[in-house]
């Protein structure tokens, strides 16, 4: 039935260096809009210890699972798909 089943909160962890490297103002606004729409919990950290990946592509930890993409827009699309 699931009437009282609590939906698990999605936690996104971002490296601020990665955000600064790959996101311009428009993409950051798009990401912020998605976070607000989906009610994601967000943590911004100075470093998430994925330094090799951080310099190469945009990424996020979704409930502690590493998710990367070739472009920020592609990463945003992956986040949208995760919630459907």
PyMOL commands that set and color helices and strands:
alter all, ss='L'
color gray80, all
select helices_A, chain A and resi 16-22+25-38+51-54+72-82
alter helices_A, ss='H'
color red, helices_A
select strands_A, chain A and resi 11-15+41-45+59-62+65-68
alter strands_A, ss='S'
color yellow, strands_A
deselect
rebuild
show_as cartoon
